[in-house]
Amino acid sequence: MAKTAGKSDYFGLGRIVSIILAVIPFTAWILGAITRLSEGKYVAGLIRLFFGGFIVWLVDLVLIIKDNRILRLLNC
């Protein structure tokens, strides 16, 4: 998969800022849902908002640190 230099899933913010936002569970939960909704993926955003609990937060945290991206549960 091609990586974009300097781009993150949290609205194009830098890697360090994205990691800080991902460490805080509440901001990771809300920003994950907002990111999906802004991409036009309403079902994925709502699922993330209502069911994006502890496990999704941990997976997002690992992926932000490792690949600078968040989990794509649904591609619709």
N, CA, C and O atoms as a Tinker XYZ file with bonds, in Angstrom:
   304  protein
     1  N      0.841000   -1.161000    0.000000    73     2
     2  CA     0.000000    0.000000    0.000000    64     1     3
     3  C      0.894000    1.233000    0.000000    63     2     4     5
     4  O      1.865000    1.300000    0.753000    81     3
     5  N      0.573000    2.189000   -0.827000    73     3     6
     6  CA     1.376000    3.408000   -0.931000    64     5     7
     7  C      1.151000    4.291000    0.285000    63     6     8     9
     8  O      0.020000    4.479000    0.733000    81     7
     9  N      2.221000    4.817000    0.801000    73     7    10
    10  CA     2.122000    5.708000    1.950000    64     9    11
    11  C      2.308000    7.139000    1.478000    63    10    12    13
    12  O      3.115000    7.422000    0.592000    81    11
    13  N      1.543000    8.035000    2.087000    73    11    14
    14  CA     1.680000    9.434000    1.762000    64    13    15
    15  C      2.527000   10.087000    2.846000    63    14    16    17
    16  O      2.202000   10.010000    4.031000    81    15
    17  N      3.592000   10.717000    2.442000    73    15    18
    18  CA     4.507000   11.337000    3.398000    64    17    19
    19  C      3.838000   12.520000    4.082000    63    18    20    21
    20  O      3.291000   13.403000    3.420000    81    19
    21  N      3.883000   12.533000    5.410000    73    19    22
    22  CA     3.376000   13.653000    6.171000    64    21    23
    23  C      1.874000   13.696000    6.349000    63    22    24    25
    24  O      1.363000   14.626000    6.973000    81    23
    25  N      1.148000   12.723000    5.825000    73    23    26
    26  CA    -0.300000   12.736000    5.948000    64    25    27
    27  C     -0.746000   11.715000    6.981000    63    26    28    29
    28  O     -0.194000   10.618000    7.068000    81    27
    29  N     -1.743000   12.088000    7.756000    73    27    30
    30  CA    -2.267000   11.221000    8.796000    64    29    31
    31  C     -3.769000   11.087000    8.624000    63    30    32    33
    32  O     -4.386000   11.860000    7.892000    81    31
    33  N     -4.351000   10.119000    9.288000    73    31    34
    34  CA    -5.794000    9.957000    9.228000    64    33    35
    35  C     -6.551000   10.993000   10.036000    63    34    36    37
    36  O     -7.732000   11.215000    9.771000    81    35
    37  N     -5.940000   11.621000   10.984000    73    35    38
    38  CA    -6.615000   12.649000   11.759000    64    37    39
    39  C     -6.491000   13.988000   11.057000    63    38    40    41
    40  O     -5.748000   14.861000   11.505000    81    39
    41  N     -7.211000   14.153000    9.965000    73    39    42
    42  CA    -7.343000   15.410000    9.230000    64    41    43
    43  C     -6.022000   15.945000    8.696000    63    42    44    45
    44  O     -5.866000   17.157000    8.548000    81    43
    45  N     -5.081000   15.074000    8.409000    73    43    46
    46  CA    -3.807000   15.499000    7.857000    64    45    47
    47  C     -2.852000   16.093000    8.884000    63    46    48    49
    48  O     -1.856000   16.720000    8.522000    81    47
    49  N     -3.153000   15.896000   10.156000    73    47    50
    50  CA    -2.271000   16.401000   11.205000    64    49    51
    51  C     -0.981000   15.597000   11.223000    63    50    52    53
    52  O     -0.928000   14.489000   10.689000    81    51
    53  N      0.041000   16.142000   11.825000    73    51    54
    54  CA     1.334000   15.474000   11.882000    64    53    55
    55  C      1.310000   14.204000   12.715000    63    54    56    57
    56  O      0.369000   13.952000   13.466000    81    55
    57  N      2.347000   13.419000   12.570000    73    55    58
    58  CA     2.428000   12.122000   13.245000    64    57    59
    59  C      2.383000   12.246000   14.770000    63    58    60    61
    60  O      1.659000   11.496000   15.425000    81    59
    61  N      3.140000   13.175000   15.339000    73    59    62
    62  CA     3.188000   13.336000   16.789000    64    61    63
    63  C      1.835000   13.781000   17.334000    63    62    64    65
    64  O      1.374000   13.265000   18.352000    81    63
    65  N      1.200000   14.732000   16.664000    73    63    66
    66  CA    -0.120000   15.215000   17.091000    64    65    67
    67  C     -1.138000   14.082000   16.996000    63    66    68    69
    68  O     -1.974000   13.930000   17.887000    81    67
    69  N     -1.082000   13.290000   15.935000    73    67    70
    70  CA    -1.998000   12.158000   15.778000    64    69    71
    71  C     -1.801000   11.127000   16.879000    63    70    72    73
    72  O     -2.775000   10.574000   17.391000    81    71
    73  N     -0.560000   10.864000   17.247000    73    71    74
    74  CA    -0.293000    9.903000   18.324000    64    73    75
    75  C     -0.836000   10.430000   19.641000    63    74    76    77
    76  O     -1.435000    9.677000   20.409000    81    75
    77  N     -0.634000   11.709000   19.910000    73    75    78
    78  CA    -1.153000   12.298000   21.153000    64    77    79
    79  C     -2.673000   12.211000   21.195000    63    78    80    81
    80  O     -3.247000   11.863000   22.226000    81    79
    81  N     -3.327000   12.526000   20.078000    73    79    82
    82  CA    -4.791000   12.444000   20.027000    64    81    83
    83  C     -5.279000   11.009000   20.134000    63    82    84    85
    84  O     -6.351000   10.769000   20.689000    81    83
    85  N     -4.525000   10.055000   19.619000    73    83    86
    86  CA    -4.924000    8.651000   19.675000    64    85    87
    87  C     -4.740000    8.059000   21.067000    63    86    88    89
    88  O     -5.435000    7.108000   21.425000    81    87
    89  N     -3.820000    8.601000   21.855000    73    87    90
    90  CA    -3.581000    8.087000   23.203000    64    89    91
    91  C     -4.770000    8.389000   24.116000    63    90    92    93
    92  O     -5.089000    7.597000   25.003000    81    91
    93  N     -5.416000    9.515000   23.905000    73    91    94
    94  CA    -6.570000    9.901000   24.725000    64    93    95
    95  C     -7.802000    9.196000   24.161000    63    94    96    97
    96  O     -8.207000    9.477000   23.033000    81    95
    97  N     -8.404000    8.282000   24.933000    73    95    98
    98  CA    -9.519000    7.486000   24.392000    64    97    99
    99  C    -10.687000    8.312000   23.861000    63    98   100   101
   100  O    -11.227000    7.991000   22.802000    81    99
   101  N    -11.084000    9.350000   24.559000    73    99   102
   102  CA   -12.236000   10.137000   24.123000    64   101   103
   103  C    -11.984000   10.826000   22.788000    63   102   104   105
   104  O    -12.837000   10.794000   21.900000    81   103
   105  N    -10.815000   11.449000   22.641000    73   103   106
   106  CA   -10.527000   12.134000   21.372000    64   105   107
   107  C    -10.361000   11.140000   20.233000    63   106   108   109
   108  O    -10.777000   11.416000   19.108000    81   107
   109  N     -9.760000    9.989000   20.507000    73   107   110
   110  CA    -9.611000    8.972000   19.459000    64   109   111
   111  C    -10.981000    8.470000   19.002000    63   110   112   113
   112  O    -11.197000    8.247000   17.811000    81   111
   113  N    -11.887000    8.297000   19.929000    73   111   114
   114  CA   -13.234000    7.806000   19.636000    64   113   115
   115  C    -13.996000    8.827000   18.788000    63   114   116   117
   116  O    -14.576000    8.478000   17.759000    81   115
   117  N    -13.992000   10.077000   19.220000    73   115   118
   118  CA   -14.721000   11.126000   18.510000    64   117   119
   119  C    -14.075000   11.428000   17.155000    63   118   120   121
   120  O    -14.774000   11.511000   16.145000    81   119
   121  N    -12.755000   11.593000   17.124000    73   119   122
   122  CA   -12.080000   11.920000   15.866000    64   121   123
   123  C    -12.171000   10.782000   14.854000    63   122   124   125
   124  O    -12.231000   11.032000   13.650000    81   123
   125  N    -12.182000    9.536000   15.327000    73   123   126
   126  CA   -12.363000    8.409000   14.412000    64   125   127
   127  C    -13.717000    8.462000   13.730000    63   126   128   129
   128  O    -13.830000    8.222000   12.528000    81   127
   129  N    -14.754000    8.780000   14.518000    73   127   130
   130  CA   -16.102000    8.889000   13.945000    64   129   131
   131  C    -16.202000   10.085000   13.004000    63   130   132   133
   132  O    -16.781000    9.975000   11.923000    81   131
   133  N    -15.643000   11.224000   13.404000    73   131   134
   134  CA   -15.699000   12.424000   12.558000    64   133   135
   135  C    -14.940000   12.209000   11.253000    63   134   136   137
   136  O    -15.368000   12.667000   10.193000    81   135
   137  N    -13.808000   11.508000   11.339000    73   135   138
   138  CA   -13.035000   11.216000   10.129000    64   137   139
   139  C    -13.860000   10.401000    9.143000    63   138   140   141
   140  O    -13.892000   10.710000    7.952000    81   139
   141  N    -14.527000    9.361000    9.636000    73   139   142
   142  CA   -15.354000    8.530000    8.753000    64   141   143
   143  C    -16.517000    9.329000    8.181000    63   142   144   145
   144  O    -16.817000    9.213000    6.993000    81   143
   145  N    -17.176000   10.139000    9.008000    73   143   146
   146  CA   -18.303000   10.933000    8.526000    64   145   147
   147  C    -17.849000   11.960000    7.487000    63   146   148   149
   148  O    -18.562000   12.206000    6.515000    81   147
   149  N    -16.677000   12.560000    7.678000    73   147   150
   150  CA   -16.183000   13.545000    6.714000    64   149   151
   151  C    -15.794000   12.906000    5.386000    63   150   152   153
   152  O    -15.778000   13.580000    4.356000    81   151
   153  N    -15.478000   11.603000    5.403000    73   151   154
   154  CA   -15.175000   10.877000    4.168000    64   153   155
   155  C    -16.442000   10.446000    3.442000    63   154   156   157
   156  O    -16.375000    9.885000    2.348000    81   155
   157  N    -17.598000   10.708000    4.053000    73   155   158
   158  CA   -18.864000   10.303000    3.460000    64   157   159
   159  C    -19.239000    8.876000    3.779000    63   158   160   161
   160  O    -20.180000    8.339000    3.193000    81   159
   161  N    -18.529000    8.253000    4.688000    73   159   162
   162  CA   -18.804000    6.867000    5.091000    64   161   163
   163  C    -19.656000    6.897000    6.362000    63   162   164   165
   164  O    -19.164000    6.666000    7.467000    81   163
   165  N    -20.960000    7.192000    6.172000    73   163   166
   166  CA   -21.850000    7.455000    7.287000    64   165   167
   167  C    -22.100000    6.230000    8.148000    63   166   168   169
   168  O    -22.158000    6.337000    9.373000    81   167
   169  N    -22.249000    5.070000    7.529000    73   167   170
   170  CA   -22.480000    3.842000    8.295000    64   169   171
   171  C    -21.259000    3.527000    9.163000    63   170   172   173
   172  O    -21.394000    3.205000   10.343000    81   171
   173  N    -20.084000    3.621000    8.575000    73   171   174
   174  CA   -18.856000    3.360000    9.327000    64   173   175
   175  C    -18.675000    4.382000   10.442000    63   174   176   177
   176  O    -18.225000    4.026000   11.531000    81   175
   177  N    -19.015000    5.645000   10.192000    73   175   178
   178  CA   -18.913000    6.679000   11.219000    64   177   179
   179  C    -19.846000    6.439000   12.380000    63   178   180   181
   180  O    -19.461000    6.604000   13.538000    81   179
   181  N    -21.081000    6.048000   12.078000    73   179   182
   182  CA   -22.045000    5.780000   13.146000    64   181   183
   183  C    -21.680000    4.527000   13.938000    63   182   184   185
   184  O    -21.830000    4.496000   15.159000    81   183
   185  N    -21.202000    3.499000   13.244000    73   183   186
   186  CA   -20.754000    2.296000   13.950000    64   185   187
   187  C    -19.600000    2.645000   14.869000    63   186   188   189
   188  O    -19.550000    2.197000   16.014000    81   187
   189  N    -18.683000    3.436000   14.371000    73   187   190
   190  CA   -17.527000    3.841000   15.171000    64   189   191
   191  C    -17.948000    4.695000   16.361000    63   190   192   193
   192  O    -17.385000    4.570000   17.449000    81   191
   193  N    -18.937000    5.560000   16.156000    73   191   194
   194  CA   -19.405000    6.437000   17.214000    64   193   195
   195  C    -20.106000    5.660000   18.324000    63   194   196   197
   196  O    -19.875000    5.911000   19.507000    81   195
   197  N    -20.962000    4.715000   17.939000    73   195   198
   198  CA   -21.750000    4.008000   18.943000    64   197   199
   199  C    -21.101000    2.731000   19.456000    63   198   200   201
   200  O    -21.372000    2.319000   20.584000    81   199
   201  N    -20.244000    2.091000   18.649000    73   199   202
   202  CA   -19.635000    0.828000   19.072000    64   201   203
   203  C    -18.111000    0.881000   19.094000    63   202   204   205
   204  O    -17.460000   -0.155000   19.227000    81   203
   205  N    -17.538000    2.070000   18.965000    73   203   206
   206  CA   -16.080000    2.214000   18.917000    64   205   207
   207  C    -15.469000    2.227000   20.302000    63   206   208   209
   208  O    -14.882000    3.224000   20.723000    81   207
   209  N    -15.606000    1.141000   20.992000    73   207   210
   210  CA   -15.162000    1.058000   22.368000    64   209   211
   211  C    -13.684000    0.801000   22.533000    63   210   212   213
   212  O    -12.864000    1.226000   21.718000    81   211
   213  N    -13.365000    0.118000   23.573000    73   211   214
   214  CA   -11.998000   -0.092000   24.018000    64   213   215
   215  C    -11.143000   -0.835000   23.000000    63   214   216   217
   216  O     -9.991000   -0.461000   22.782000    81   215
   217  N    -11.676000   -1.869000   22.378000    73   215   218
   218  CA   -10.892000   -2.672000   21.439000    64   217   219
   219  C    -10.527000   -1.862000   20.202000    63   218   220   221
   220  O     -9.382000   -1.900000   19.751000    81   219
   221  N    -11.494000   -1.128000   19.648000    73   219   222
   222  CA   -11.211000   -0.301000   18.474000    64   221   223
   223  C    -10.203000    0.784000   18.840000    63   222   224   225
   224  O     -9.335000    1.113000   18.033000    81   223
   225  N    -10.306000    1.342000   20.043000    73   223   226
   226  CA    -9.355000    2.360000   20.482000    64   225   227
   227  C     -7.944000    1.790000   20.555000    63   226   228   229
   228  O     -6.995000    2.438000   20.113000    81   227
   229  N     -7.791000    0.589000   21.106000    73   227   230
   230  CA    -6.466000   -0.020000   21.181000    64   229   231
   231  C     -5.890000   -0.305000   19.794000    63   230   232   233
   232  O     -4.709000   -0.062000   19.547000    81   231
   233  N     -6.717000   -0.814000   18.901000    73   231   234
   234  CA    -6.256000   -1.098000   17.539000    64   233   235
   235  C     -5.859000    0.201000   16.845000    63   234   236   237
   236  O     -4.824000    0.251000   16.180000    81   235
   237  N     -6.667000    1.253000   16.989000    73   235   238
   238  CA    -6.330000    2.549000   16.398000    64   237   239
   239  C     -5.026000    3.095000   16.961000    63   238   240   241
   240  O     -4.214000    3.649000   16.220000    81   239
   241  N     -4.820000    2.945000   18.251000    73   239   242
   242  CA    -3.599000    3.433000   18.882000    64   241   243
   243  C     -2.366000    2.738000   18.309000    63   242   244   245
   244  O     -1.367000    3.387000   17.998000    81   243
   245  N     -2.443000    1.427000   18.174000    73   243   246
   246  CA    -1.318000    0.669000   17.610000    64   245   247
   247  C     -1.083000    1.061000   16.156000    63   246   248   249
   248  O      0.062000    1.249000   15.746000    81   247
   249  N     -2.154000    1.188000   15.371000    73   247   250
   250  CA    -1.997000    1.526000   13.955000    64   249   251
   251  C     -1.485000    2.949000   13.746000    63   250   252   253
   252  O     -0.703000    3.189000   12.826000    81   251
   253  N     -1.916000    3.903000   14.587000    73   251   254
   254  CA    -1.408000    5.277000   14.460000    64   253   255
   255  C      0.084000    5.300000   14.742000    63   254   256   257
   256  O      0.838000    5.965000   14.032000    81   255
   257  N      0.515000    4.587000   15.760000    73   255   258
   258  CA     1.934000    4.557000   16.097000    64   257   259
   259  C      2.735000    3.838000   15.013000    63   258   260   261
   260  O      3.810000    4.293000   14.623000    81   259
   261  N      2.204000    2.711000   14.529000    73   259   262
   262  CA     2.930000    1.890000   13.560000    64   261   263
   263  C      2.892000    2.460000   12.141000    63   262   264   265
   264  O      3.937000    2.638000   11.514000    81   263
   265  N      1.686000    2.746000   11.632000    73   263   266
   266  CA     1.517000    3.115000   10.215000    64   265   267
   267  C      0.976000    4.520000    9.974000    63   266   268   269
   268  O      0.852000    4.943000    8.824000    81   267
   269  N      0.654000    5.250000   11.041000    73   267   270
   270  CA     0.081000    6.591000   10.942000    64   269   271
   271  C     -1.267000    6.579000   10.211000    63   270   272   273
   272  O     -1.548000    7.459000    9.397000    81   271
   273  N     -2.090000    5.582000   10.507000    73   271   274
   274  CA    -3.436000    5.482000    9.947000    64   273   275
   275  C     -4.338000    4.836000   10.981000    63   274   276   277
   276  O     -3.854000    4.245000   11.947000    81   275
   277  N     -5.651000    4.945000   10.786000    73   275   278
   278  CA    -6.578000    4.294000   11.697000    64   277   279
   279  C     -7.307000    3.168000   10.979000    63   278   280   281
   280  O     -7.297000    3.084000    9.751000    81   279
   281  N     -7.927000    2.322000   11.751000    73   279   282
   282  CA    -8.569000    1.111000   11.245000    64   281   283
   283  C     -9.746000    1.435000   10.353000    63   282   284   285
   284  O    -10.572000    2.284000   10.687000    81   283
   285  N     -9.823000    0.768000    9.229000    73   283   286
   286  CA   -10.969000    0.861000    8.323000    64   285   287
   287  C    -11.848000   -0.354000    8.549000    63   286   288   289
   288  O    -11.576000   -1.428000    8.010000    81   287
   289  N    -12.919000   -0.192000    9.357000    73   287   290
   290  CA   -13.835000   -1.293000    9.608000    64   289   291
   291  C    -14.695000   -1.591000    8.385000    63   290   292   293
   292  O    -14.877000   -2.748000    8.005000    81   291
   293  N    -15.212000   -0.548000    7.787000    73   291   294
   294  CA   -16.048000   -0.675000    6.598000    64   293   295
   295  C    -15.527000    0.259000    5.517000    63   294   296   297
   296  O    -15.098000    1.376000    5.807000    81   295
   297  N    -15.565000   -0.185000    4.310000    73   295   298
   298  CA   -15.141000    0.659000    3.197000    64   297   299
   299  C    -16.325000    1.177000    2.420000    63   298   300   301
   300  O    -16.207000    1.477000    1.232000    81   299
   301  N    -17.473000    1.288000    3.080000    73   299   302
   302  CA   -18.671000    1.802000    2.392000    64   301   303
   303  C    -19.026000    3.181000    2.881000    63   302   304
   304  O    -20.003000    3.769000    2.415000    81   303
